[in-house]
Amino acid sequence: MGVHSRTFQFNLAIFFFIHLLLHSSAVESDNNGGFSVKLIRKKLVRSSSYSRRLMGSTVQSTSNAYLGHYLMELSIGTPPKTIYGIADTGSDLIWTQCVPCHNCYKQLNPMFDPEESSSYSNIPCQSEECHILDTTLCSSSSSSFSSDNDQCNYTYAYASASITQGVLAYEKFTFTSTMGEPISLQGVVFGCGHNNTGGFNDHEMGIIGLGKGPASFISQMGSSFGISKRFSQCLVPFNTDINVHSKISFGNGSEVFGEDGVVSTPLVTKSDDTTPYFVTLFGITVGDTYLPFNNTSSESVEKGNMFIDSGTPPTILPQDLYDRVVAEMRNQIALRPIEDDHDLGSQLCYRTETIDGVGVPVIIAHFEGADVQLTPTQLFVPPKDGVQCLGLTNTSSDGGIYAPKKQLASGPITRAITNNGDFLMKLSLGSPPVEIYGLIDTGSDLVWTQCIPCNNCYKQNNPMFEPQRSKTYSTIPCDSNECNLLFDHTCSSQKLCGYSYGYADSSVTQGVLSREAATFSSTNGDSTVVEDIVFGCGHKNTGTFNENDMGIIGFGGGPLSLVSQVGAKYGGRRFFQCLVPFHADPNSSGTISFGEASDVSGEGVVTTPLVSAEGQTPYLVTLKGISVGDKFVSFDCSTEVSKGNIIIDSGTPTTYLPQDLYDQLVEELKVQSNLRPILDDPDLGTQLCYRNKRTVSFKPADCTKQ
């Protein structure tokens, strides 16, 4: 279904994915950033829609009766309306047919009516979201499906010549997870299609784009909703019992583990093609015969010569490789191929009720770092009763197949050092990069550092950041979405976004909201550059900072925090801190990992659910009480404590407790301790302190283990 005309595929594409996932221990969804939904298979009759799926000029005839798609069930709007859309990893846009529909294909179920949904809203044409696609424009009074001059109209075309046209909008999407619980996502950007043409069948109500581009469901899920930007598909063959569902899992819980048949191959990034998931195929083995991809050595194979497209049922091979695979299959299968059925065209087909037990050779697809063995059931599909056909087709293009991949954990990593009760994080800003040490603060969002000129700033040891020396620095205009994310912002005479950001300890930073490249270390030892980090260039900063503090790195849950910004590019909005005690060796340091590299597992690892709402800054958790020895001290006297009664705030060294709980805790410690509390030192105030001449050693955290 992809929008790219130079890569092709066939049913084997889906079966590669099936092979890897059906031979693994699938992980069910959890309630901490991931969920799973069922996919519905719709058997399709012979129709010209087959030519729509084969992109470009090389198309097959209407002879393929086995054509089918995987439809993803979801609900949109308030109240929710059920939609069945093609799950398509080869495109980005999410869209469905909408009322009024001036030139639309026929569908069995009612079309979505935006006027009946209380959560629907059009996207203004001046907004950043309107530019999420390359083919949008502001509506005019003459628009055929808009009377609003501020609407964002779109046109989205596929290589098959299918087209959808309509209005970009925000809407609430609801899924039913495999756990039986509804999962709702607010503000999903989607296309309300009012003019849709192509070879769609009446079960298809639109397309769910699962590609890598910013408009896809995967990208929106990762950058806006706090769910890690990854997914897995477990797709059953089309000829399986219709009551057996496929499954697609998103976010945490979509990982695929196991030793039996689970392999991985790296994705290949292409700067000129950001949507597809490109992989590299070296060749195919049929029985004992190895067939290189381009009839030469594997060393000369171009990286990323295939891409995964679940929206195009067939796996498509370049003509030369296809011809060699078919010829070798003919040689090794004892059955006589069908040559007198015009409905089957030039496909390699055999008359047999089942393909098992007829001597089909083993097929192995050799991807970079991964050999995938395919069974006869995965290789052949039944277009009609008593007939089995090889699930491949051909093209004159250089590109082809789809293969699944389980990506290794990767992501930025940085060091955290102790500093007078705070933890400082090291990163580099600008080009050339300048080292910055900022306070790690999970209780705030803004990332900022002191900048030249600094009119009223506190003293710092290291040189301040000078934006004029960086070639990647740029200011943010005051009419931008990023500027509007700040509660207290102003518009300068130069239309720059001025900000003022205050903290509970009365510290304040004021300056200009800007963009800059941030450089981190990574888990593989290389430098990781994250472009266009939104940060505050602070020109007036006051508060209780010390000379080692160069600013604050906001780690909260809001959209401007470093976690949210880095999470949009590295495995979702999640991070991991391994912080050494303040008493530890000053030469030791903790680590902070982002994205997929932040997973923590092993003995002693426990979890507690976050209570925070989506996009809320603080990370709220629930504390039921504290045990001192054998004595349990309840958080309060009520039978059930309030959810989210504690904030995790790394920017505040002291742990704060409600007065009553604090008093009970101190009294119980006094009772159970053999030492006499210090009562004669006014410098210590009312703190519970003890004199101890013995040297106490602390074992620092082992931050090399996760």
C-alpha positions in Angstrom: 0.0 0.0 0.0 3.1 2.2 0.3 3.3 5.6 -1.4 6.6 4.7 -3.0 6.7 3.4 -6.5 10.2 1.9 -6.6 9.8 -0.9 -4.1 7.5 -3.9 -4.4 6.1 -6.9 -2.5 3.8 -10.0 -2.3 2.1 -12.3 0.2 5.5 -13.6 1.3 6.0 -10.2 2.9 3.4 -10.9 5.4 4.5 -14.5 5.9 8.0 -13.4 6.8 6.5 -11.5 9.6 4.3 -14.4 10.5 7.2 -16.7 10.7 9.2 -14.7 13.1 6.2 -14.0 15.4 4.4 -17.3 15.4 7.6 -19.0 16.5 8.1 -16.7 19.5 6.6 -16.2 22.9 4.4 -13.3 22.2 4.2 -10.7 25.0 0.7 -9.6 26.1 0.1 -5.9 26.6 0.5 -4.2 29.9 -1.0 -1.2 31.5 2.2 0.9 31.5 2.5 2.3 28.0 1.5 -0.5 25.7 -1.6 -2.3 24.4 -2.6 -4.9 21.8 -5.5 -5.1 19.4 -6.9 -7.9 17.2 -6.6 -7.7 13.4 -9.4 -9.0 11.2 -8.8 -10.8 8.0 -11.2 -10.1 5.1 -11.2 -12.6 2.2 -11.6 -10.7 -1.0 -13.0 -11.9 -4.3 -11.2 -11.6 -7.6 -11.2 -8.0 -8.6 -9.1 -5.3 -10.2 -8.1 -4.2 -6.8 -5.1 -6.5 -7.1 -3.5 -4.1 -9.5 -3.9 -1.3 -6.9 -1.7 -3.2 -4.5 1.1 -3.8 -7.0 2.7 -0.3 -7.2 4.1 1.0 -10.4 3.7 -0.1 -14.0 4.3 -3.8 -13.5 0.9 -5.1 -12.5 -0.9 -8.5 -12.6 -4.2 -9.3 -14.0 -7.4 -9.9 -12.1 -6.7 -13.6 -11.7 -5.7 -13.7 -8.0 -8.6 -14.9 -5.9 -6.6 -15.0 -2.6 -6.2 -11.3 -2.2 -6.8 -10.2 1.3 -5.8 -7.5 3.9 -5.5 -7.3 7.6 -8.0 -4.8 8.9 -7.4 -3.1 12.2 -10.5 -2.4 14.3 -10.7 0.8 16.3 -13.3 3.4 17.2 -13.2 7.1 16.6 -15.1 10.0 18.0 -17.4 10.6 21.0 -19.6 8.6 21.1 -17.2 6.1 19.5 -17.9 4.8 16.0 -16.3 1.5 14.9 -13.8 1.8 11.9 -12.1 -1.0 10.0 -8.9 0.3 8.4 -6.1 -1.5 6.4 -3.1 -1.9 8.7 -0.4 -0.4 6.4 3.3 -0.1 7.3 4.0 1.3 3.9 2.3 4.7 4.4 1.8 7.3 7.2 -1.6 8.9 7.0 -4.5 7.7 9.2 -7.8 8.3 7.4 -11.4 7.1 7.0 -14.3 8.0 4.7 -16.4 10.9 6.2 -19.8 12.4 5.6 -20.3 14.2 3.3 -18.5 12.0 0.8 -18.7 13.6 -2.7 -16.8 11.0 -4.7 -16.2 7.9 -2.6 -16.1 4.2 -3.0 -18.9 2.1 -1.5 -18.5 0.7 2.0 -20.8 -1.6 3.9 -20.7 0.2 7.3 -21.9 3.8 7.8 -19.3 6.5 7.2 -18.0 8.6 10.0 -19.9 11.8 10.5 -17.8 14.4 12.3 -20.8 16.6 13.2 -22.0 13.7 15.5 -18.8 13.7 17.5 -18.2 16.0 20.4 -14.4 15.4 20.4 -13.8 16.2 16.7 -12.1 19.4 15.7 -10.5 20.7 12.5 -6.8 21.5 12.4 -6.1 25.2 11.6 -4.1 25.7 8.4 -1.5 27.8 10.2 -0.7 25.1 12.7 2.3 22.9 12.7 0.2 19.8 12.4 -1.1 21.1 9.0 2.4 20.7 7.7 2.8 17.1 8.9 2.1 16.2 5.3 3.7 17.6 2.2 0.5 17.9 0.3 -1.7 20.2 2.4 -3.2 23.6 1.7 -5.5 26.1 3.4 -9.1 25.8 2.3 -10.9 28.5 0.4 -14.5 29.5 0.2 -14.7 27.5 -3.0 -13.5 24.3 -1.4 -15.8 21.4 -2.3 -15.9 20.0 1.2 -15.1 23.0 3.4 -16.7 26.3 4.1 -14.1 27.2 6.7 -11.2 29.2 5.3 -9.0 28.1 8.1 -9.3 24.4 7.5 -6.3 22.3 6.5 -7.1 20.3 3.4 -5.0 17.4 2.3 -4.4 15.2 -0.7 -2.6 11.9 -0.1 -1.8 9.6 -3.0 -0.5 6.0 -3.2 1.7 4.5 -5.9 -1.2 2.4 -7.0 -3.0 5.7 -8.0 -5.5 5.4 -5.1 -6.1 8.8 -3.6 -7.8 10.3 -0.6 -8.7 13.9 -0.2 -10.3 15.6 2.8 -9.6 17.6 5.9 -7.0 17.1 8.6 -8.5 17.0 12.0 -8.1 16.0 15.7 -10.1 13.1 17.1 -10.3 10.7 20.0 -9.3 7.1 19.0 -10.4 4.1 21.2 -9.0 0.6 21.0 -10.1 -2.6 22.7 -7.0 -4.3 24.0 -6.5 -8.0 24.4 -6.9 -7.5 28.1 -10.5 -6.4 27.4 -9.9 -2.8 28.5 -10.6 0.2 26.3 -7.5 2.3 25.4 -8.3 5.9 24.5 -6.0 8.4 22.8 -7.1 12.1 22.6 -6.1 14.5 19.8 -4.9 12.0 17.2 -4.3 13.7 13.8 -6.2 12.0 11.1 -7.7 12.6 7.6 -11.4 12.9 7.3 -11.7 11.7 3.7 -14.4 13.3 1.6 -13.1 12.3 -1.9 -11.6 8.8 -2.0 -10.9 6.7 -5.1 -9.0 3.5 -5.9 -9.4 -0.2 -5.8 -10.9 -0.5 -2.3 -13.4 -3.1 -1.4 -16.6 -2.5 0.7 -15.1 -3.8 3.9 -12.3 -1.2 3.9 -13.2 2.1 5.6 -9.8 3.7 5.3 -6.2 3.1 6.0 -4.2 3.1 9.3 -0.7 4.4 8.4 1.9 2.6 10.5 5.0 3.9 8.7 7.8 6.0 10.2 6.7 9.4 9.1 5.4 12.0 11.6 1.7 11.5 10.5 1.6 7.8 11.2 -0.1 6.2 14.1 3.3 4.9 15.4 4.9 8.3 15.4 2.0 10.0 17.0 1.7 7.3 19.6 5.4 7.7 20.5 5.7 11.5 20.5 2.3 12.6 21.9 0.9 9.9 24.0 3.8 8.6 26.0 3.7 5.1 24.5 7.0 3.9 23.2 7.3 4.1 19.4 7.4 0.4 18.6 5.0 -2.3 17.6 4.8 -5.9 16.6 2.4 -7.9 14.3 1.5 -11.5 14.7 -0.2 -12.3 11.4 -1.9 -15.6 10.8 -2.1 -17.0 7.2 -5.2 -16.0 5.2 -6.3 -19.6 4.9 -6.4 -20.0 8.7 -9.8 -20.4 10.5 -11.5 -17.0 10.2 -12.1 -17.2 14.0 -8.4 -17.1 14.7 -7.3 -13.5 14.9 -4.0 -11.9 14.2 -2.7 -9.3 16.7 -0.9 -6.1 16.6 0.8 -4.8 19.8 1.9 -1.3 20.5 4.4 0.2 22.9 5.5 -1.7 26.0 4.5 -5.3 25.7 5.1 -5.5 22.0 8.6 -7.0 22.4 9.1 -10.4 20.9 11.3 -12.8 22.9 12.3 -16.4 22.7 15.0 -18.7 21.4 13.0 -20.7 18.9 13.0 -18.9 15.5 13.3 -15.3 16.8 15.9 -13.4 14.8 16.5 -9.7 14.1 17.7 -7.6 11.2 18.5 -3.9 11.3 16.4 -1.3 9.7 18.1 0.9 7.1 17.5 4.6 7.2 17.2 6.4 3.8 17.2 10.2 4.0 15.1 10.5 0.9 12.4 8.1 2.0 11.4 8.4 5.7 8.2 6.4 5.7 9.2 2.7 4.9 10.9 0.2 7.1 13.8 -0.7 4.9 15.8 -4.0 5.4 18.5 -5.7 3.4 18.1 -9.1 1.7 21.3 -10.9 0.6 19.6 -13.8 -1.2 17.2 -16.8 -1.0 18.1 -20.5 -0.6 15.7 -23.0 -2.3 16.6 -26.4 -1.0 20.4 -26.6 -1.3 20.6 -23.9 -4.0 21.6 -20.4 -2.9 20.3 -17.6 -5.2 22.0 -14.2 -4.5 19.8 -11.1 -4.6 21.3 -9.6 -7.8 23.1 -12.7 -9.2 26.4 -11.5 -7.8 28.1 -11.7 -4.4 26.3 -10.6 -1.3 29.0 -7.9 -0.7 27.6 -5.9 -3.6 24.0 -5.9 -2.4 22.6 -2.4 -1.8 21.6 -1.7 1.8 17.9 -1.4 2.3 16.9 -3.1 -0.9 13.5 -4.2 0.6 10.9 -2.7 2.7 8.1 -4.0 4.9 4.6 -3.1 3.7 1.7 -4.9 5.4 -0.8 -2.9 3.2 0.4 -4.8 0.0 -0.4 -8.5 0.3 2.1 -9.9 -2.2 5.8 -10.0 -1.7 7.4 -8.6 -4.8 10.8 -9.6 -6.0 12.9 -8.0 -8.8 12.3 -9.8 -12.1 15.7 -11.6 -12.2 15.5 -13.0 -8.7 11.9 -13.9 -9.1 12.6 -15.9 -12.3 15.5 -17.8 -10.6 13.4 -18.6 -7.6 10.4 -19.9 -9.7 12.7 -21.9 -11.9 14.4 -23.6 -8.9 11.0 -24.3 -7.3 9.9 -26.0 -10.6 13.0 -28.1 -10.7 12.6 -29.3 -7.1 8.9 -29.9 -6.8 7.7 -33.2 -8.4 4.2 -32.0 -9.2 3.3 -30.7 -12.7 2.6 -26.9 -12.6 -0.8 -25.7 -13.8 -0.5 -24.1 -17.3 -4.0 -24.3 -18.7 -5.9 -21.9 -16.3 -6.1 -18.4 -17.6 -7.4 -17.1 -14.2 -4.1 -17.9 -12.6 -2.0 -16.0 -15.2 1.8 -16.7 -15.0 1.8 -17.7 -11.3 3.5 -20.9 -10.3 0.5 -23.0 -9.1 -0.2 -26.7 -8.5 -3.4 -28.7 -8.3 -3.5 -30.0 -4.7 -5.8 -29.6 -1.7 -2.8 -29.0 0.6 0.7 -28.0 -0.1 2.1 -30.0 2.9 3.6 -33.4 2.0 4.2 -32.8 -1.7 7.9 -32.2 -1.6 8.1 -28.4 -1.4 11.8 -27.5 -0.7 12.9 -25.5 2.3 13.1 -21.8 1.5 15.4 -19.6 3.5 15.5 -15.8 3.1 18.9 -14.4 4.1 18.6 -11.0 5.6 21.4 -9.0 7.2 22.1 -10.9 10.4 18.9 -13.1 10.1 18.1 -16.3 8.2 14.3 -16.8 8.0 13.1 -20.3 7.1 9.7 -20.5 5.5 7.3 -23.4 5.7 5.1 -24.5 2.7 2.0 -23.0 4.4 3.8 -19.7 4.5 5.0 -19.9 0.9 1.8 -21.0 -0.8 -1.7 -19.5 -0.8 -4.9 -21.1 -2.2 -6.6 -18.8 -4.8 -9.4 -21.3 -5.4 -10.4 -24.8 -4.2 -7.8 -27.5 -4.9 -5.2 -25.0 -6.1 -2.0 -23.8 -4.4 0.1 -20.9 -5.8 3.5 -19.6 -4.8 3.1 -16.4 -2.9 5.5 -14.3 -5.0 5.2 -11.9 -7.8 7.7 -9.9 -9.9 8.7 -6.4 -10.9 11.3 -4.8 -13.2 12.3 -2.5 -10.2 15.4 -3.0 -8.1 13.5 -3.3 -4.8 11.3 -5.9 -3.2 10.4 -8.1 -0.2 9.3 -7.2 3.3 10.9 -8.8 6.4 10.2 -8.3 10.1 12.8 -7.1 12.5 13.2 -6.9 16.2 15.5 -3.9 16.9 18.1 -4.0 19.6 17.7 -1.6 22.4 19.4 1.7 21.6 19.2 5.3 22.6 21.0 8.3 24.1 22.8 7.9 27.4 24.4 10.5 29.7 26.2 10.7 33.0 24.8 12.1 36.2 27.2 13.5 38.9 26.4 14.6 42.4 26.7 18.3 43.3 25.8 19.7 46.8 22.7 17.6 47.1 21.7 17.8 43.4 22.5 15.6 40.4 24.0 17.3 37.4 23.6 15.9 33.8 26.1 16.4 31.1 25.1 17.1 27.6 26.5 19.3 24.7 24.6 22.0 22.9 25.3 23.6 19.5 27.6 23.2 16.6 30.5 23.0 17.6 29.2 21.3 20.8 29.6 23.1 24.1 29.4 21.1 27.3 26.5 21.9 29.6 25.9 20.7 33.2 22.3 21.1 34.2 20.3 20.1 37.3 18.3 16.9 36.6 14.7 17.9 37.5 11.8 15.5 37.1 9.6 18.1 38.7 9.7 20.6 35.8 9.7 20.6 32.0 11.8 23.4 30.5 15.4 22.7 29.4 17.4 25.9 29.8 21.0 27.1 30.3 22.5 30.5 30.9 23.3 32.4 27.7 25.4 35.3 26.6 24.4 38.1 27.0 23.4 37.5 30.6 22.0 40.7 32.1 21.2 39.5 35.6 22.6 36.0 36.1 24.2 34.0 38.9 27.9 33.2 38.8 29.0 29.9 37.1 32.4 28.3 36.8 32.2 27.2 33.1 31.8 29.6 30.2 28.1 30.4 29.3 26.6 29.2 26.1 26.9 31.8 23.3 24.3 31.2 20.6 26.1 33.4 18.1 28.9 30.9 18.0 26.6 27.9 17.0 25.6 27.3 13.4 22.6 25.1 14.4 21.0 27.7 16.8 17.7 29.2 15.9 15.1 31.2 17.8 11.4 30.2 18.0 8.8 32.7 16.8 6.1 33.8 19.3 3.2 32.5 17.1 4.6 28.9 17.1 3.0 25.9 18.9 6.1 25.5 21.0 5.8 29.1 22.4 2.1 28.5 23.2 3.1 25.5 25.3 4.6 27.9 27.9 2.2 29.3 30.5 4.1 32.6 30.7 5.4 33.9 27.4 5.7 37.2 25.6 6.2 38.4 22.0 9.2 40.6 21.4 9.4 43.3 18.8 11.3 40.9 16.6 8.5 38.3 17.0 10.6 36.1 19.2 9.2 33.9 22.0 10.2 35.3 25.3 9.6 33.2 28.4 9.6 33.4 32.2 9.7 30.1 34.1 9.5 30.0 37.8 10.1 27.3 40.4 8.6 26.5 43.9 11.9 27.7 45.6 11.4 31.2 43.9 14.1 30.6 41.3 13.3 32.2 38.0 14.7 32.0 34.5 13.9 34.4 31.7 15.1 34.4 28.1 14.3 33.4 24.6 12.8 30.0 23.6 15.1 28.5 20.9 16.1 25.4 19.0 19.5 23.7 19.1 21.3 20.4 18.4 22.0 18.4 21.6 24.7 15.8 21.6 24.8 12.7 24.0 26.8 9.6 24.4 25.0 6.5 23.3 24.9 2.9 24.5 27.1 1.8 21.5 29.8 4.3 22.4 29.1 6.7 19.6 27.8 10.3 19.9 24.1 10.7 19.4 22.9 14.0 18.1 19.2 15.0 18.6 18.3 17.9 16.3 16.0 20.8 17.1 15.7 20.4 20.9 13.5 23.2 22.2 15.3 24.9 25.1 15.4 28.2 26.9 18.4 30.5 26.3 18.4 32.2 29.7 19.5 35.8 29.8 18.2 36.6 33.3 18.4 33.9 35.9 18.0 34.2 39.7 17.7 31.8 42.6 19.6 29.4 44.8 22.0 28.1 42.2 25.7 27.3 42.8 28.5 27.9 40.5 28.5 24.4 39.1 24.9 24.7 37.9 24.6 25.9 34.3 20.9 25.5 34.1 18.1 23.0 34.6 17.2 19.9 32.5 13.5 19.4 32.8 12.6 15.7 32.9 8.8 16.1 33.6 6.0 14.7 31.6 5.1 17.8 29.7 5.8 18.3 26.0 8.8 20.6 26.4 10.7 18.3 28.7 13.9 16.5 27.5 12.2 13.2 28.0 9.3 14.1 25.7 11.5 15.6 23.1 14.1 12.8 23.0 11.3 10.2 23.3 9.8 11.3 20.0 12.9 9.9 18.3 14.2 7.1 20.5 11.7 4.4 21.5 9.0 6.6 23.2 8.8 8.9 26.2 10.6 6.9 28.8 13.9 7.1 30.7 16.0 5.4 33.4 18.1 7.0 36.1 20.7 5.1 38.1 21.9 7.7 40.7 24.8 7.0 43.0 24.5 8.1 46.7 25.8 11.5 47.6 28.4 9.9 49.9 29.8 7.8 47.1 33.3 8.3 45.6 33.1 11.7 43.9 34.8 10.1 40.8 31.8 7.8 40.4 28.8 8.8 38.4 25.3 7.6 37.7 23.7 7.1 34.3 20.6 8.3 32.5 19.3 6.3 29.6 16.5 7.2 27.2 14.2 5.3 24.9 14.6 1.5 24.4 18.0 1.6 26.2 16.2 2.5 29.4 14.6 -0.9 30.1 15.3 -2.2 33.6 15.0 -5.8 34.6 16.5 -8.3 37.0 16.5 -9.3 40.7 15.3 -6.6 43.0 13.5 -4.6 40.3 10.0 -3.5 41.4 7.4 -1.3 39.7 4.6 1.1 40.8 2.1 2.7 38.5 2.2 6.4 37.6 -1.0 8.3 38.5 -0.1 11.3 36.3 -2.4 12.4 33.5 -1.2 12.6 29.9 1.1 15.6 29.4 1.1 16.5 33.1 4.5 17.6 34.4 5.0 15.8 37.8 5.3 12.0 38.1 2.7 11.1 40.7 2.8 7.8 42.6 1.0 6.4 45.6 2.6 5.8 49.0 0.6 3.7 51.4 2.9 4.0 54.3 6.5 3.4 55.7 7.7 0.5 57.8 10.3 1.2 60.5 11.6 -2.1 61.7 8.5 -4.1 62.4 6.3 -1.0 62.8 4.1 0.1 59.9 3.3 3.8 59.8 0.3 4.5 57.5 0.4 7.5 55.2 -2.7 8.9 56.9 -5.4 7.7 59.2 -8.0 7.0 56.5 -8.7 3.4 55.4 -7.7 4.2 51.8 -5.0 6.6 50.8 -5.5 9.1 48.0 -4.0 8.0 44.6 -1.0 10.1 43.5 -0.1 11.4 47.0 3.7 11.6 46.3 5.7 13.4 43.6 9.0 12.1 42.3 11.2 15.2 42.1 14.9 14.7 41.5 15.4 18.4 41.6 14.5 18.5 45.3 17.2 16.7 47.3 15.0 16.3 50.4 12.1 13.9 50.6 9.0 15.8 51.9 6.3 14.0 53.9 3.0 15.3 55.4 3.5 16.6 58.9 1.7 13.8 60.7 3.6 11.0 58.8 6.9 12.8 59.4 6.3 13.1 63.1 5.3 9.5 63.5 8.3 8.4 61.4 10.7 10.4 63.5 9.3 9.2 66.8 9.5 5.6 65.7 13.1 6.0 64.6 13.9 7.6 68.0 12.3 4.6 69.8 14.1 2.0 67.7 17.6 3.7 67.6 20.1 3.1 70.4 21.8 6.4 69.8 21.0 9.7 71.5 19.6 12.4 69.2 21.5 15.7 68.9 19.6 18.4 70.7 22.2 21.1 71.3 23.3 22.2 67.8 21.2 25.1 66.5 22.7 24.7 63.0 20.8 21.4 62.7 17.4 22.9 63.6 14.7 20.3 64.3 16.2 17.5 62.2 16.7 14.1 63.7 20.5 13.8 63.8 23.0 11.5 65.6 26.7 11.8 66.4 28.7 8.8 65.1 32.5 8.8 65.0 32.6 5.5 63.2 33.4 5.6 59.5 30.4 4.5 57.4 31.1 3.2 53.9 28.5 3.1 51.2 28.5 0.8 48.2 27.6 2.8 45.1 24.9 1.7 42.7 26.2 -0.5 39.9 25.0 1.6 36.9 26.5 -0.8 34.4 23.7 -3.4 35.1 20.1 -2.9 33.9 
